[in-house]
Structure formats: C-alpha cells, structure tokens
Amino acid sequence: MEKQLSKHSISNDLKELLSSVDHIQKIKKNRFLFQEGEDADQMYIIQSGRIQISKMSPDGRELSLRICQKGDIIGELTLFTEDATYLLNAKVMEDAEVAVIKKENLEKELLTNTELAFEFMKWMSEHFRKTQTKFRDLVLHGKKGALYSTIIRLTNSYGIKRADDILIDIVLTNQELANFCGTSRESVNRLLSDLKKKEVLAMENNNIVVKDLQYLKDEINCENCPIVLCSID
C-alpha cells in the first residue's frame, strides 16, 4: 500500500524562523481551541492531533473549511488587525498539542525579518488559493459536485493506494461530510448511496473506499489542479 503525499505545510525554513513559541498547550478531543468572536492574540502550530476549521452561518449551519494536522498553522487570519477576534472555529477532532505563538511577537518579527515575511507570504498565498478552489467547487458544481470534490481532496490528503482502489484513512460521519459541502446529512446520505450502487465507492470499517476516482473527476470536470491545492488540509 502506498500513502498519498499532499502536505502543503509550512516549510522547514519557516518552522525554524517561527522561534517565538510561548508555550505548548494540550487540548482534548471535541474541545474548541478557539471560537468565532473570541479575542485573537495568539496563533498556533499543531504539534500532534487533528483540528477542524469551520465557519458558522447566522442560522446555525456549519461549513467546514479544512482539517489541519501536524505542522499546520491556524489562527493566521488575525495578523496586523487591531482588536482582532477569531473569524473561524477550531475544534479538536482528536487529542492534540499546539505550540502557542503570541501574535504581537510574530508581527514584530515579520516587520524586521524579510526572510520570515517572504516565507509567510508564500504560505498565505498557497492557503488562499486552496480556499478559492474549495469555494469554486461549491459554487459551480452544487452539493453533488461539492461532495465529489471533498472525496477527491480526501484521497489526496488521507488516501492509501491499494491494488484496485484507494482507502481514505480518516473516519468522517455523513454529517461531517455534509459540513464540508454546505448541505444536509440527508442529501449526503442519498448521494453516497447512489455512488455505492454505481460501485464508485464502498465502505470498509467506517472508512470510505474509492473504487473509481476517475468517475468523480469526470463528473465535476476536474481541472487536475496540483495536489498541494486539491487537498482537505
């Protein structure tokens, strides 16, 4: 079996330059690292575990944006903003440890360290491009296309290639999949059932197995974006 490689994480140079770590924080599964509206004076680098980044709509619906893991930066949207509050939610999917970086310390370093600023700008540019492609799929292809796109991204981030299929090595509920697509759990149930009947997907111990990846790509006119942009993290 071959593990897919898609990590876009921060470069080794940027990791070395992020030397202003204040302390390490442990946080349990299903707890929030931060939530929308809270004062944002810290950023985080994930040391272990997985953390889901999401946005809540005014009517209470959740839109999941990415699943972050070891090496990822979160909380980055608040830099150089006075009286900043977090714009998104960060919920821990499994017990995690994060390195805490004081925002004001990093801002000072970015203003004086051109190498750090350049590396950070490259990382942010890639991050924004990835977010744009996710919204493109959601807007242009509707809920079915959004689900197909999410499954493709999951194969790039967590897929294990086998002889005749790809095992997605992360367990997500249908509700969690629905949150990535901006739709209801019932809609995702119907779409997944249809894909199973067509033998595009199967289930194995609660993991999705993709048996016909090309079908999903053809249905959404996949542009074969670089894997670094077409991932769930």
C-alpha positions as a Markdown table, in Angstrom:
| # | Residue | x | y | z |
|---|---|---|---|---|
| 1 | Met | 0.0 | 0.0 | 0.0 |
| 2 | Glu | 1.2 | 3.5 | -0.8 |
| 3 | Lys | 0.3 | 6.5 | 1.3 |
| 4 | Gln | -0.7 | 9.6 | -0.7 |
| 5 | Leu | 1.5 | 12.6 | -0.2 |
| 6 | Ser | -0.2 | 16.0 | -0.2 |
| 7 | Lys | 1.2 | 18.0 | 2.7 |
| 8 | His | 1.4 | 21.7 | 2.0 |
| 9 | Ser | 2.5 | 22.5 | 5.5 |
| 10 | Ile | 4.9 | 25.3 | 6.3 |
| 11 | Ser | 8.5 | 24.9 | 5.0 |
| 12 | Asn | 11.4 | 23.9 | 7.2 |
| 13 | Asp | 12.8 | 27.4 | 6.9 |
| 14 | Leu | 9.6 | 28.9 | 8.1 |
| 15 | Lys | 9.4 | 26.4 | 11.0 |
| 16 | Glu | 12.9 | 27.4 | 12.1 |
| 17 | Leu | 12.1 | 31.1 | 11.8 |
| 18 | Leu | 8.9 | 30.8 | 13.9 |
| 19 | Ser | 11.1 | 31.0 | 17.1 |
| 20 | Ser | 8.7 | 32.9 | 19.2 |
| 21 | Val | 6.8 | 29.9 | 20.6 |
| 22 | Asp | 5.4 | 31.0 | 24.0 |
| 23 | His | 4.4 | 27.6 | 25.3 |
| 24 | Ile | 2.9 | 24.2 | 24.4 |
| 25 | Gln | -0.8 | 23.7 | 25.0 |
| 26 | Lys | -2.6 | 20.3 | 25.3 |
| 27 | Ile | -6.3 | 20.2 | 24.4 |
| 28 | Lys | -8.8 | 17.3 | 24.5 |
| 29 | Lys | -10.9 | 15.9 | 21.7 |
| 30 | Asn | -14.2 | 17.7 | 21.0 |
| 31 | Arg | -13.0 | 20.9 | 22.8 |
| 32 | Phe | -12.5 | 24.2 | 20.9 |
| 33 | Leu | -9.1 | 25.7 | 20.7 |
| 34 | Phe | -10.8 | 29.0 | 19.7 |
| 35 | Gln | -14.2 | 30.1 | 18.5 |
| 36 | Glu | -15.6 | 32.9 | 16.4 |
| 37 | Gly | -15.7 | 36.2 | 18.2 |
| 38 | Glu | -13.1 | 35.5 | 20.8 |
| 39 | Asp | -10.2 | 37.8 | 21.3 |
| 40 | Ala | -7.4 | 36.7 | 18.9 |
| 41 | Asp | -4.0 | 37.4 | 20.4 |
| 42 | Gln | -2.4 | 34.0 | 19.6 |
| 43 | Met | -1.6 | 31.8 | 16.7 |
| 44 | Tyr | -0.8 | 28.1 | 16.8 |
| 45 | Ile | 1.3 | 25.4 | 15.1 |
| 46 | Ile | -0.1 | 22.0 | 15.5 |
| 47 | Gln | 2.3 | 19.5 | 17.1 |
| 48 | Ser | 0.0 | 16.5 | 17.1 |
| 49 | Gly | -3.6 | 15.6 | 16.6 |
| 50 | Arg | -6.2 | 17.0 | 14.1 |
| 51 | Ile | -8.1 | 20.2 | 14.3 |
| 52 | Gln | -11.1 | 21.1 | 12.1 |
| 53 | Ile | -11.5 | 24.7 | 11.0 |
| 54 | Ser | -15.1 | 25.8 | 10.3 |
| 55 | Lys | -17.5 | 28.8 | 10.0 |
| 56 | Met | -21.0 | 29.0 | 11.4 |
| 57 | Ser | -23.8 | 30.7 | 9.5 |
| 58 | Pro | -26.3 | 33.1 | 11.2 |
| 59 | Asp | -28.9 | 30.3 | 11.0 |
| 60 | Gly | -26.6 | 27.8 | 12.8 |
| 61 | Arg | -25.4 | 25.8 | 9.9 |
| 62 | Glu | -21.7 | 24.8 | 9.9 |
| 63 | Leu | -19.4 | 25.0 | 6.9 |
| 64 | Ser | -16.1 | 23.0 | 7.4 |
| 65 | Leu | -13.2 | 24.5 | 5.6 |
| 66 | Arg | -10.2 | 22.3 | 6.3 |
| 67 | Ile | -8.8 | 19.6 | 8.6 |
| 68 | Cys | -5.4 | 20.6 | 10.0 |
| 69 | Gln | -2.7 | 18.3 | 11.4 |
| 70 | Lys | 0.9 | 18.3 | 12.5 |
| 71 | Gly | 2.9 | 21.2 | 11.1 |
| 72 | Asp | -0.1 | 23.4 | 10.1 |
| 73 | Ile | -0.6 | 27.0 | 11.3 |
| 74 | Ile | -4.0 | 28.0 | 12.5 |
| 75 | Gly | -5.4 | 31.4 | 13.7 |
| 76 | Glu | -3.4 | 33.2 | 10.9 |
| 77 | Leu | -6.2 | 35.4 | 9.7 |
| 78 | Thr | -5.9 | 37.8 | 12.5 |
| 79 | Leu | -2.4 | 39.2 | 11.9 |
| 80 | Phe | -2.0 | 43.0 | 11.8 |
| 81 | Thr | -5.6 | 43.6 | 12.8 |
| 82 | Glu | -6.4 | 45.9 | 15.8 |
| 83 | Asp | -8.8 | 44.5 | 18.4 |
| 84 | Ala | -8.8 | 41.3 | 16.4 |
| 85 | Thr | -11.3 | 38.5 | 17.0 |
| 86 | Tyr | -11.2 | 35.0 | 15.5 |
| 87 | Leu | -13.2 | 34.7 | 12.3 |
| 88 | Leu | -13.4 | 30.9 | 12.4 |
| 89 | Asn | -13.8 | 28.0 | 14.8 |
| 90 | Ala | -11.1 | 25.5 | 15.6 |
| 91 | Lys | -12.5 | 22.2 | 17.0 |
| 92 | Val | -10.2 | 19.4 | 18.1 |
| 93 | Met | -11.0 | 16.1 | 16.3 |
| 94 | Glu | -8.6 | 14.0 | 18.4 |
| 95 | Asp | -6.4 | 14.9 | 21.4 |
| 96 | Ala | -3.9 | 17.5 | 20.3 |
| 97 | Glu | -0.9 | 19.6 | 21.2 |
| 98 | Val | -0.2 | 23.0 | 19.8 |
| 99 | Ala | 2.7 | 25.4 | 20.0 |
| 100 | Val | 1.3 | 28.8 | 21.0 |
| 101 | Ile | 2.8 | 31.9 | 19.3 |
| 102 | Lys | 2.0 | 35.4 | 20.6 |
| 103 | Lys | 0.6 | 37.4 | 17.7 |
| 104 | Glu | 2.3 | 40.6 | 18.6 |
| 105 | Asn | 5.7 | 38.9 | 18.8 |
| 106 | Leu | 5.2 | 37.4 | 15.3 |
| 107 | Glu | 4.0 | 40.7 | 13.9 |
| 108 | Lys | 7.2 | 42.4 | 15.1 |
| 109 | Glu | 9.3 | 39.7 | 13.6 |
| 110 | Leu | 7.6 | 39.9 | 10.3 |
| 111 | Leu | 8.3 | 43.6 | 10.1 |
| 112 | Thr | 12.0 | 43.2 | 10.7 |
| 113 | Asn | 12.8 | 39.8 | 9.3 |
| 114 | Thr | 12.5 | 39.8 | 5.5 |
| 115 | Glu | 13.1 | 36.1 | 5.1 |
| 116 | Leu | 10.4 | 35.2 | 7.6 |
| 117 | Ala | 8.0 | 37.7 | 5.9 |
| 118 | Phe | 8.7 | 36.2 | 2.4 |
| 119 | Glu | 8.2 | 32.6 | 3.6 |
| 120 | Phe | 5.0 | 33.6 | 5.4 |
| 121 | Met | 3.6 | 35.4 | 2.4 |
| 122 | Lys | 4.3 | 32.3 | 0.2 |
| 123 | Trp | 2.4 | 30.1 | 2.7 |
| 124 | Met | -0.5 | 32.5 | 2.9 |
| 125 | Ser | -0.8 | 32.8 | -0.9 |
| 126 | Glu | -1.0 | 29.0 | -1.2 |
| 127 | His | -3.5 | 28.9 | 1.7 |
| 128 | Phe | -5.8 | 31.5 | -0.1 |
| 129 | Arg | -5.5 | 29.7 | -3.4 |
| 130 | Lys | -6.6 | 26.5 | -1.8 |
| 131 | Thr | -9.6 | 28.2 | -0.2 |
| 132 | Gln | -10.6 | 29.7 | -3.5 |
| 133 | Thr | -10.7 | 26.3 | -5.2 |
| 134 | Lys | -12.9 | 24.9 | -2.5 |
| 135 | Phe | -15.4 | 27.7 | -2.9 |
| 136 | Arg | -15.2 | 27.4 | -6.7 |
| 137 | Asp | -16.2 | 23.7 | -6.4 |
| 138 | Leu | -19.1 | 24.5 | -4.0 |
| 139 | Val | -20.5 | 27.4 | -6.1 |
| 140 | Leu | -20.1 | 26.0 | -9.6 |
| 141 | His | -21.0 | 22.3 | -9.0 |
| 142 | Gly | -23.6 | 22.4 | -6.3 |
| 143 | Lys | -24.0 | 19.9 | -3.4 |
| 144 | Lys | -23.2 | 16.9 | -5.6 |
| 145 | Gly | -20.1 | 18.4 | -7.0 |
| 146 | Ala | -19.1 | 19.7 | -3.6 |
| 147 | Leu | -19.3 | 16.1 | -2.2 |
| 148 | Tyr | -17.4 | 14.7 | -5.1 |
| 149 | Ser | -14.7 | 17.4 | -4.7 |
| 150 | Thr | -14.5 | 16.7 | -1.0 |
| 151 | Ile | -13.9 | 13.0 | -1.6 |
| 152 | Ile | -11.2 | 13.7 | -4.2 |
| 153 | Arg | -9.5 | 16.0 | -1.7 |
| 154 | Leu | -9.7 | 13.4 | 1.0 |
| 155 | Thr | -8.0 | 10.8 | -1.3 |
| 156 | Asn | -5.2 | 13.3 | -1.8 |
| 157 | Ser | -4.8 | 14.1 | 1.9 |
| 158 | Tyr | -5.5 | 10.7 | 3.5 |
| 159 | Gly | -5.7 | 8.2 | 0.7 |
| 160 | Ile | -3.8 | 4.9 | 0.8 |
| 161 | Lys | -3.4 | 3.5 | -2.7 |
| 162 | Arg | -4.1 | -0.2 | -3.0 |
| 163 | Ala | -4.2 | -2.6 | -5.9 |
| 164 | Asp | -7.6 | -1.7 | -7.2 |
| 165 | Asp | -8.9 | 1.2 | -5.0 |
| 166 | Ile | -8.0 | 4.0 | -2.5 |
| 167 | Leu | -8.7 | 3.7 | 1.2 |
| 168 | Ile | -9.4 | 7.1 | 2.9 |
| 169 | Asp | -7.5 | 6.7 | 6.2 |
| 170 | Ile | -9.7 | 9.0 | 8.2 |
| 171 | Val | -13.2 | 8.3 | 9.5 |
| 172 | Leu | -15.8 | 11.1 | 8.9 |
| 173 | Thr | -19.5 | 10.8 | 9.7 |
| 174 | Asn | -22.0 | 11.7 | 7.0 |
| 175 | Gln | -22.8 | 14.9 | 8.9 |
| 176 | Glu | -19.1 | 15.9 | 8.9 |
| 177 | Leu | -19.0 | 15.3 | 5.1 |
| 178 | Ala | -22.2 | 17.4 | 4.8 |
| 179 | Asn | -20.5 | 20.2 | 6.7 |
| 180 | Phe | -17.7 | 20.3 | 4.0 |
| 181 | Cys | -20.3 | 20.6 | 1.3 |
| 182 | Gly | -22.7 | 23.2 | 2.8 |
| 183 | Thr | -25.6 | 20.8 | 2.6 |
| 184 | Ser | -27.7 | 18.4 | 4.8 |
| 185 | Arg | -26.8 | 15.0 | 6.1 |
| 186 | Glu | -29.8 | 13.6 | 4.3 |
| 187 | Ser | -28.5 | 14.9 | 1.0 |
| 188 | Val | -25.1 | 13.3 | 1.6 |
| 189 | Asn | -26.8 | 10.0 | 2.6 |
| 190 | Arg | -28.6 | 9.9 | -0.8 |
| 191 | Leu | -25.5 | 10.9 | -2.8 |
| 192 | Leu | -23.3 | 8.3 | -1.1 |
| 193 | Ser | -25.9 | 5.6 | -1.6 |
| 194 | Asp | -26.0 | 6.4 | -5.3 |
| 195 | Leu | -22.2 | 6.2 | -5.6 |
| 196 | Lys | -22.2 | 2.8 | -3.8 |
| 197 | Lys | -24.9 | 1.5 | -6.2 |
| 198 | Lys | -22.7 | 2.6 | -9.1 |
| 199 | Glu | -19.7 | 0.9 | -7.4 |
| 200 | Val | -17.8 | 4.2 | -7.3 |
| 201 | Leu | -17.5 | 3.9 | -3.5 |
| 202 | Ala | -17.6 | 1.2 | -0.9 |
| 203 | Met | -17.3 | 1.2 | 2.9 |
| 204 | Glu | -14.7 | -0.7 | 4.9 |
| 205 | Asn | -14.8 | -0.4 | 8.7 |
| 206 | Asn | -16.4 | 3.0 | 8.5 |
| 207 | Asn | -13.7 | 4.2 | 6.1 |
| 208 | Ile | -14.6 | 5.3 | 2.6 |
| 209 | Val | -13.0 | 3.3 | -0.2 |
| 210 | Val | -12.9 | 4.9 | -3.6 |
| 211 | Lys | -13.1 | 2.4 | -6.4 |
| 212 | Asp | -13.5 | 4.7 | -9.4 |
| 213 | Leu | -11.7 | 8.0 | -8.8 |
| 214 | Gln | -11.9 | 9.0 | -12.4 |
| 215 | Tyr | -15.7 | 8.9 | -12.3 |
| 216 | Leu | -15.7 | 11.6 | -9.6 |
| 217 | Lys | -13.2 | 13.7 | -11.5 |
| 218 | Asp | -15.2 | 13.5 | -14.8 |
| 219 | Glu | -18.5 | 14.4 | -13.1 |
| 220 | Ile | -17.1 | 17.8 | -11.9 |
| 221 | Asn | -14.9 | 18.4 | -14.9 |
| 222 | Cys | -11.8 | 18.1 | -12.7 |
| 223 | Glu | -9.0 | 20.5 | -13.8 |
| 224 | Asn | -6.3 | 18.3 | -12.3 |
| 225 | Cys | -5.1 | 21.1 | -10.0 |
| 226 | Pro | -1.8 | 20.4 | -8.2 |
| 227 | Ile | -2.3 | 18.1 | -5.2 |
| 228 | Val | -1.0 | 20.9 | -3.0 |
| 229 | Leu | -4.2 | 22.8 | -3.8 |
| 230 | Cys | -6.5 | 19.9 | -4.1 |
| 231 | Ser | -6.4 | 18.6 | -0.5 |
| 232 | Ile | -8.7 | 18.8 | 2.6 |
| 233 | Asp | -6.0 | 20.3 | 4.9 |
